[in-house]
Amino acid sequence: MIADEIVLSFPNITRVTMSKVLEYCNIHGAGADDETRAFDEQFVDVDQKTLFDLVLAAHDLKIKMLYDIVGERTGDMMKGKTPEEIRIIFNIGENSCVDDHPLQKELNPWAFE
Amino acid sequence: MGQSQSIKARVANRRRDNVVDHNYRSMPAEDSKELRSFLTEKEVDDEECDSGDISILPDACLACIFQFLGSVDRKQCSLVCRRWIEIEGQSRHRLTLNAQSELISAVPSLFSRFDSVTKLSLKCDRRSVSIDDDGLVLISQRCRNLTRLKLRSCRQLTDLGMASFAKNCKGLKRLSCGSCTFGAKGMNAVVDNCSSLEELSVKRLRGISNGVAAEPIGPGLAALSLKFICLKDLYNAQCFGPLIMGSKNLRTLKLFRCSGDWDRLLELVTDHVDGLVEVHLERLQISDAGLAALSHCQNLEILHILKTSDCSNSGLISVAENCKLLRKLHIDGWKTNRINDEGLIGVSKYCPNLQELVLIGVNSTRVSLELLATNCQKLERLALCGSETVGDAEISCIADKCTALKKLCIKGCPVSDHGMEALAGGCPNLVKVKVKKCRGVTGDGASWLRASRETLAVNLDTTEVESQDAGSDGVQDENPAAANQIEVTSNAASSSTSRSTSFKARLGLIAGRNFVSCTFRKWSSFSGGGSRCH
């Protein structure tokens, strides 16, 4: 007996993350309004691990709206910060520092903004 | 501020330690968490591990995240680690460079790092020597996919350089050049090679003002793709005639302060180009014959005729009669009184779709305003500036009849507090009122109006009115702290998340004669969305 259901598997997406994705999709099913905006604000206020999992999931599942809000939230964490501070926030090791990257020196005098 | 000082000290120490020993890994776990907590403004929770691993995100995701950042933030991100400098560079599509002559030496490395630039600005200041042809050619070889180029004061560029550039960047869609010195040959090279060119803006191109018989420009391959042409401050702008005439798909034409008589050329243009939707003419020698030519553009929706003193009522009526889709009309009559009630009555008769009307130095009275209000049922934005005849009777009339009006702006007119009273009882959809330099309107009148209509934003600027405040004269609107601006905004508008565009609009950022039209530009061009789409 062949099952009528189709099973999709997403090895890169945990159950927790998937349930959040589905929650998002359900809320946004009817289109954007004040309620969905309020939901979004609260939805992206999560820890980094959850946030990055959502970015990946939205990327893999190609859900643009979700991708945009979690991407923007991640971007917000970088705004107005120095490179040092960004490394601390995202726990990026110093051994991958770019201070002596050959191209770095060239840019700054010529970049206008 | 003890906590922040100690954290800054720790950051500094970390840096110092790094210089000393490159093998030094992370700082002690508690310190790092505390720092992270401070920087991200989140609570430190020992049980919950806040930090994720951003390296799990593929390059494409990081690139997308960077798109939400402005140039300064992107620069900072590029200094974080090797991976980020590469991704940031490859995903940066928009670049602005200080185009001094020395830039050429940085070009190879710059464009290996930024290998996907499609929108480039090369800006030099007036005092420095700009990059030359070799520099531009080198850049064009590295940026073959350029879609937009902006040049400012790149005076060393010649026709030859522009020609080589054009051959390398045939996909160019937008060119904007200001204060450059190349000439018609260079411009022709662009329109001959760039067959996808959609927008061309030229301001002060010195190379074409020299010589008695300037070489004609266009049509070239670009003519069929051009949708937007803007020419400003050119002596020999008429040599662009063939290009304008040949641009059969042209939608927008803007001519500002270009010498010569334009009637004949406009006749030729409108014979060949019938799809014009937006036309701006400012300080141009054009008469009713030119306006009659424009009336052939039946799709015309936006018309600005500013300081064109040879235009009179009959010219305006001829446009109105034929351009029934007209929805935005700006007239600066320069107080010559050649355009007044008569012309405006014509507009009211023929243009039912009018949404926005700006009258500067035009003596309109309630005779025409009443008809405009009655017949133009969609009129949402109205500005009356520098008119001796707009008084309380006119405001009453507007209040009475302009049912769709949302925004009203009055500047330098003999309106008084009685006019403010009239507004209290009319214009049911009014959201914003701005009154500037009207001696008869006092703070009391404005306050009274605010009190009677809570949802109405009333902005009264009494800068020019004689007052006890010293130093109030000549204060530019750019200074938001200008004490004389009394501003109370309605609840909806005063949220702290307003974008900068609407903030500037509320403060009426541009002073002087252009204040009104610029305010409207900002009002009507406001678009939401903080992220840039590349």
HADDOCK unambig.tbl for C-alpha pairs under 7 A between the chains (distance, minus, plus):
assign (segid A and resid 47 and name CA) (segid B and resid 50 and name CA) 5.17 0.50 0.50
assign (segid A and resid 47 and name CA) (segid B and resid 51 and name CA) 7.00 0.50 0.50
assign (segid A and resid 48 and name CA) (segid B and resid 50 and name CA) 5.75 0.50 0.50
assign (segid A and resid 48 and name CA) (segid B and resid 51 and name CA) 5.23 0.50 0.50
assign (segid A and resid 48 and name CA) (segid B and resid 52 and name CA) 4.67 0.50 0.50
assign (segid A and resid 49 and name CA) (segid B and resid 50 and name CA) 6.80 0.50 0.50
assign (segid A and resid 49 and name CA) (segid B and resid 51 and name CA) 6.12 0.50 0.50
assign (segid A and resid 49 and name CA) (segid B and resid 52 and name CA) 3.78 0.50 0.50
assign (segid A and resid 49 and name CA) (segid B and resid 53 and name CA) 6.67 0.50 0.50
assign (segid A and resid 52 and name CA) (segid B and resid 52 and name CA) 6.91 0.50 0.50
assign (segid A and resid 52 and name CA) (segid B and resid 54 and name CA) 6.75 0.50 0.50
assign (segid A and resid 56 and name CA) (segid B and resid 57 and name CA) 6.50 0.50 0.50
assign (segid A and resid 71 and name CA) (segid B and resid 65 and name CA) 5.05 0.50 0.50
assign (segid A and resid 72 and name CA) (segid B and resid 65 and name CA) 6.25 0.50 0.50
assign (segid A and resid 72 and name CA) (segid B and resid 68 and name CA) 5.95 0.50 0.50
assign (segid A and resid 74 and name CA) (segid B and resid 65 and name CA) 6.79 0.50 0.50
assign (segid A and resid 75 and name CA) (segid B and resid 65 and name CA) 5.46 0.50 0.50
assign (segid A and resid 75 and name CA) (segid B and resid 66 and name CA) 6.56 0.50 0.50
assign (segid A and resid 75 and name CA) (segid B and resid 68 and name CA) 6.12 0.50 0.50
assign (segid A and resid 75 and name CA) (segid B and resid 69 and name CA) 6.52 0.50 0.50
assign (segid A and resid 79 and name CA) (segid B and resid 73 and name CA) 5.82 0.50 0.50
assign (segid A and resid 80 and name CA) (segid B and resid 73 and name CA) 6.36 0.50 0.50
assign (segid A and resid 82 and name CA) (segid B and resid 76 and name CA) 5.88 0.50 0.50
assign (segid A and resid 83 and name CA) (segid B and resid 76 and name CA) 5.31 0.50 0.50
assign (segid A and resid 83 and name CA) (segid B and resid 77 and name CA) 6.00 0.50 0.50
assign (segid A and resid 83 and name CA) (segid B and resid 79 and name CA) 5.72 0.50 0.50
assign (segid A and resid 83 and name CA) (segid B and resid 80 and name CA) 4.87 0.50 0.50
assign (segid A and resid 84 and name CA) (segid B and resid 80 and name CA) 7.00 0.50 0.50
assign (segid A and resid 86 and name CA) (segid B and resid 80 and name CA) 6.95 0.50 0.50
assign (segid A and resid 87 and name CA) (segid B and resid 80 and name CA) 6.32 0.50 0.50
assign (segid A and resid 88 and name CA) (segid B and resid 36 and name CA) 5.98 0.50 0.50
assign (segid A and resid 89 and name CA) (segid B and resid 36 and name CA) 5.07 0.50 0.50
assign (segid A and resid 89 and name CA) (segid B and resid 39 and name CA) 6.71 0.50 0.50
assign (segid A and resid 89 and name CA) (segid B and resid 40 and name CA) 6.80 0.50 0.50
assign (segid A and resid 90 and name CA) (segid B and resid 51 and name CA) 6.42 0.50 0.50
assign (segid A and resid 90 and name CA) (segid B and resid 54 and name CA) 6.59 0.50 0.50
assign (segid A and resid 95 and name CA) (segid B and resid 22 and name CA) 6.94 0.50 0.50
assign (segid A and resid 96 and name CA) (segid B and resid 81 and name CA) 5.17 0.50 0.50
assign (segid A and resid 96 and name CA) (segid B and resid 82 and name CA) 5.95 0.50 0.50
assign (segid A and resid 97 and name CA) (segid B and resid 80 and name CA) 6.17 0.50 0.50
assign (segid A and resid 97 and name CA) (segid B and resid 81 and name CA) 4.42 0.50 0.50
assign (segid A and resid 97 and name CA) (segid B and resid 82 and name CA) 6.27 0.50 0.50
assign (segid A and resid 98 and name CA) (segid B and resid 79 and name CA) 5.82 0.50 0.50
assign (segid A and resid 98 and name CA) (segid B and resid 80 and name CA) 6.37 0.50 0.50
assign (segid A and resid 98 and name CA) (segid B and resid 81 and name CA) 4.81 0.50 0.50
assign (segid A and resid 98 and name CA) (segid B and resid 82 and name CA) 5.21 0.50 0.50
assign (segid A and resid 103 and name CA) (segid B and resid 109 and name CA) 6.26 0.50 0.50
assign (segid A and resid 103 and name CA) (segid B and resid 113 and name CA) 6.88 0.50 0.50
assign (segid A and resid 106 and name CA) (segid B and resid 106 and name CA) 6.20 0.50 0.50
assign (segid A and resid 106 and name CA) (segid B and resid 109 and name CA) 6.98 0.50 0.50
assign (segid A and resid 106 and name CA) (segid B and resid 110 and name CA) 6.87 0.50 0.50
assign (segid A and resid 107 and name CA) (segid B and resid 110 and name CA) 6.26 0.50 0.50
assign (segid A and resid 110 and name CA) (segid B and resid 97 and name CA) 5.59 0.50 0.50
assign (segid A and resid 110 and name CA) (segid B and resid 98 and name CA) 5.30 0.50 0.50
assign (segid A and resid 110 and name CA) (segid B and resid 103 and name CA) 6.74 0.50 0.50
assign (segid A and resid 111 and name CA) (segid B and resid 96 and name CA) 6.27 0.50 0.50
assign (segid A and resid 111 and name CA) (segid B and resid 97 and name CA) 4.88 0.50 0.50
assign (segid A and resid 111 and name CA) (segid B and resid 98 and name CA) 6.21 0.50 0.50
assign (segid A and resid 112 and name CA) (segid B and resid 96 and name CA) 5.61 0.50 0.50
assign (segid A and resid 112 and name CA) (segid B and resid 97 and name CA) 5.01 0.50 0.50
assign (segid A and resid 112 and name CA) (segid B and resid 98 and name CA) 5.33 0.50 0.50
assign (segid A and resid 113 and name CA) (segid B and resid 71 and name CA) 6.22 0.50 0.50
assign (segid A and resid 113 and name CA) (segid B and resid 72 and name CA) 6.54 0.50 0.50
assign (segid A and resid 113 and name CA) (segid B and resid 96 and name CA) 6.66 0.50 0.50
